[in-house]
Every structure is written in C-alpha cells, then in structure tokens.
Amino acid sequence: MDNTGEDFITLPINIGLAVATFLLNSGFVRRAILLCEDCSILLNNGNLSKKSPVSKLLHQSILNLRRKVVSKVLLLCQDFDDNFHKGYLNLVLARILRALNNLKKAIKFYETAKNIMKASGNVKEEAECCNELGTLFESLGQHDKAREYLEKALAIKKAVGDRDGEATSYENLGTLFQSLGQYDKAREYLEKALAIKKAFGDRDGEATIYGNLGTLFIRLGQYDKAREYLEKALAIKKAVGDRDGEATIYGNLGTLFIRLGQYDKAREYLEKALAIKKAVGDRDGEATIYGKNPYPFFAVIDMRSKKKVNKSTSFSFYSGYVFSFLLLHPS
C-alpha cells in the first residue's frame, strides 16, 4: 500500500482519537465513547491489513482510549447500587489491560469482576472471569492457578447448562494439559470439546480443535492420526475462509512432514503458510516461518534428505524448516 492510501485511513482515525480524548477530558463521556467506536469501525473496515505495523499502532491507541473511557465510567458508577454493571465494567477493563499486555493490573480487575459477579449471583459472568483468568495464568506459566480457575469455570458452565461455554472450558483445559505433557488428559478434554462443537454445528470451533488434536498426536508420535486431524482442520478452515487459521494448519502440516522425513511435502506446506502470512501483512507470522538463523540447519537438511544443498533454493524453504526443527527440538 502506498503512503497516500495509508494516510487516507490513519489521518481521520488520529484526528478522531484526539477529539475523543478532548471530549472525555471535558466531561462529554458518551460522545467520546461514540467517537472512539467510530474510529474502531473505520480501522476494521479500512483497507489496512490488521497485521500491519500501522494497524497495530492504531489499534493500540484505540485500546488506550477505551481504557481511559472505561476507567472514567467506572469511577462515575462507584456510588451506584448496580453491581452487575460495576462487575461488567471491571471485566471490560481487565480485557483491555490484557490486550495492552498490562497483565498484573488485568488480574486485579478480573478478580474484582469475579467477586462482584459471584456476590450478585451472576454466575455466567463469574464463569467468564474464571475462564479468562485461567488462560491468563496459563500464559504466565502459573499452571496450578490456571487449572484452578479453568476447573471453576467448567463446573459453573456445566451447572447452568451452558454447553458452548462447557466446550470452551474443555478446550482450554486440554490446551493446559498438553502444555504440561499430560497428553492422555489433554486428549480426553479436547475430544469432549470436539463432540460439543460438532453437536452445535460450530464448524470453525470444530476445525480449531481438530488442529489442536493434530498437534497433540504429533507430540505423541501418532503421525497418521495427526495428519488425519490436521487435514480435517484444513478443509474446514478453507471452507469458512479463515486464511489465518489455514496458514497455521499449513505450518503444522509442515512440521508433521519434517517428522516423517518427507521434506518436499514439508516445503510445500511451509511455503503455502508463508504466502498467506505475506498476503495478509502478518510480519510477525512471516518472521516465525522464516526462522531466525537458518544456517546451522543446512547440514541437517543435507544429511536427512541426502541431497546437495542448493544455495539458490528459496530462503523461505530452509528457514521454514529451521522454525519447525526448533519447535520440535527446543534444546
């Protein structure tokens, strides 16, 4: 995209955010909220790639303004008796802080929201707080806390008959147990989640769990099963038009075929993943596939494929291998 096209989106958004900030500071909270949302809509509907650096920077600016808006509204609501909305505002603020990577503060507001929701009998929202705290603690490597909150969320979801929420909890617990190396437990929970997703006709959710099961079977060395599930996931991701999800599955299939020693097939899938990442402007995803240092891996490919390394061969081919190799052999 040229700079003129970029400015066509960024200039009105930056002006809008500046005006919204002025309105918020002047006490016109409702107008600030509306203008902030208009900026968000403009960003989402514009022709900027969501993965581009400019788009990410604008998204960060919108999140920061939302944080200020919600904090202001929460302050104004302190003297009211409406506990549900107080709890909900704390939950919204926790989500914004998490998106801004301010995790310590996010935990504080999640806990406050959970306690308010529990005290006011809003069990569905309490479960949401527990679920999100669970995934947050998992991302921090605090697995015991993560399990505690995810199991609380699951218990509530089952008690209130929220089947979709139950599936989400099973999926999150499956992911947690996989990261802990408890693969039988992970498979059990992921298959429970899959059954619910299929029953509800949630095709995208079904594909995500197929993908998770595929990576689980790679770790277990059950490569036929892994390929079966990954190909099911790929078919659905392509059918629903989820390009980012499609790229992820291509990357996982590349990893699988490296394990199988089928390097031409691995190259095919890794380059498909790379092509999508480039097309959507996902520079971080591109970098992941490229890898940081391909050179130490040249000899490994040469030895395993028994082919002379051609220096003119696509850089993305070798660096894609490196990324997959480092994932499989982190030591």
Residue pairs with C-beta under 8 A, 6 or more apart in sequence:
1 47
1 48
5 47
6 48
6 54
9 42
9 43
9 46
9 47
9 48
10 48
10 54
10 58
12 42
13 39
13 42
13 43
13 58
13 61
13 62
14 58
14 61
16 35
16 36
16 38
16 39
16 42
17 36
17 39
17 61
17 62
17 65
19 35
20 31
20 32
20 35
20 36
20 39
20 65
21 32
21 65
21 68
23 29
23 31
23 32
23 35
24 32
24 65
24 68
24 69
24 72
29 69
29 72
29 73
29 76
32 65
32 69
33 69
36 62
36 65
36 66
36 69
39 58
39 62
39 65
40 62
43 55
43 58
43 59
43 62
44 50
48 54
48 55
48 58
49 55
49 280
49 281
49 282
50 59
50 280
50 281
51 280
51 281
51 282
51 283
51 284
51 285
52 281
52 283
53 283
55 281
60 100
63 96
63 99
63 100
64 100
66 96
67 93
67 96
67 97
67 100
70 89
70 92
70 93
70 96
71 93
73 89
74 86
74 89
74 90
74 93
77 85
77 86
77 89
78 86
80 86
83 116
83 119
83 120
84 117
84 120
84 122
84 125
86 116
87 112
87 113
87 116
87 117
87 120
87 122
87 125
88 113
88 125
90 109
90 110
90 112
90 113
90 116
91 109
91 110
91 113
91 117
91 125
91 128
91 129
93 109
94 106
94 107
94 108
94 109
94 110
94 113
94 129
94 132
95 106
95 132
97 103
97 105
97 106
97 109
98 106
98 132
98 136
103 136
103 139
103 140
106 136
107 133
107 136
110 129
110 132
110 133
110 136
111 129
111 133
113 125
113 129
114 126
114 129
114 130
114 133
117 123
117 125
117 126
117 129
118 126
123 156
123 159
123 160
124 156
124 160
124 162
124 165
126 156
127 152
127 153
127 156
127 157
127 160
127 162
127 165
128 153
128 165
130 149
130 150
130 152
130 153
130 156
131 149
131 150
131 153
131 165
131 168
131 169
131 172
133 145
133 149
134 145
134 146
134 147
134 148
134 149
134 150
134 152
134 153
134 172
134 176
135 146
135 150
135 172
136 146
137 143
137 145
137 146
137 149
138 146
138 150
138 172
138 175
138 176
138 179
143 176
143 179
143 180
146 176
147 173
147 176
150 169
150 172
150 173
150 176
151 173
153 165
153 169
153 172
154 166
154 169
154 170
154 173
156 162
157 165
157 166
157 168
157 169
158 166
163 196
163 199
163 200
164 196
164 200
164 202
166 196
167 192
167 193
167 196
167 197
167 200
167 202
167 205
168 193
170 189
170 190
170 192
170 193
170 196
171 189
171 190
171 193
171 208
171 209
171 212
173 189
174 185
174 186
174 187
174 188
174 189
174 190
174 193
174 209
174 212
175 186
175 212
176 186
177 183
177 185
177 186
177 189
178 186
178 190
178 212
178 215
178 216
178 219
183 216
183 219
183 220
186 216
187 213
187 216
190 209
190 212
190 213
190 216
191 213
193 209
194 206
194 209
194 210
194 213
197 205
197 206
197 209
198 206
203 236
203 239
203 240
204 236
204 237
204 240
204 242
204 245
206 236
207 232
207 233
207 236
207 237
207 240
207 242
207 245
208 233
208 245
210 229
210 230
210 232
210 233
210 236
211 229
211 230
211 233
211 245
211 248
211 249
211 252
213 225
213 229
214 226
214 227
214 228
214 229
214 230
214 233
214 249
214 252
214 256
215 226
215 230
215 252
216 226
217 223
217 225
217 226
217 229
218 226
218 252
218 255
218 256
218 259
223 256
223 259
223 260
226 256
227 253
227 256
230 249
230 252
230 253
230 256
231 253
233 245
233 249
234 246
234 249
234 250
234 253
237 245
237 246
237 249
238 246
243 276
243 279
243 280
244 276
244 280
244 282
244 285
246 276
247 272
247 273
247 276
247 277
247 280
247 282
247 285
248 273
250 269
250 270
250 272
250 273
250 276
251 269
251 270
251 273
251 289
251 324
253 266
253 269
254 266
254 267
254 269
254 270
254 273
254 320
254 324
255 266
255 324
255 327
255 328
256 266
257 263
257 265
257 266
257 269
258 266
258 321
258 324
258 325
258 328
259 328
261 304
263 301
263 304
263 305
263 321
266 320
266 321
266 324
267 317
267 320
267 321
270 289
270 316
270 317
270 320
270 321
270 324
271 314
271 316
271 317
271 320
273 289
273 320
274 286
274 289
274 290
274 316
274 320
277 285
277 286
277 289
278 286
288 323
289 316
289 319
289 320
289 323
290 315
290 316
290 319
290 320
290 323
291 297
291 319
291 320
291 321
291 322
291 323
291 326
292 322
293 322
294 315
294 318
294 319
294 321
294 322
296 322
297 318
297 321
297 322
297 325
298 309
298 318
300 325
301 307
301 309
301 318
301 321
302 308
302 309
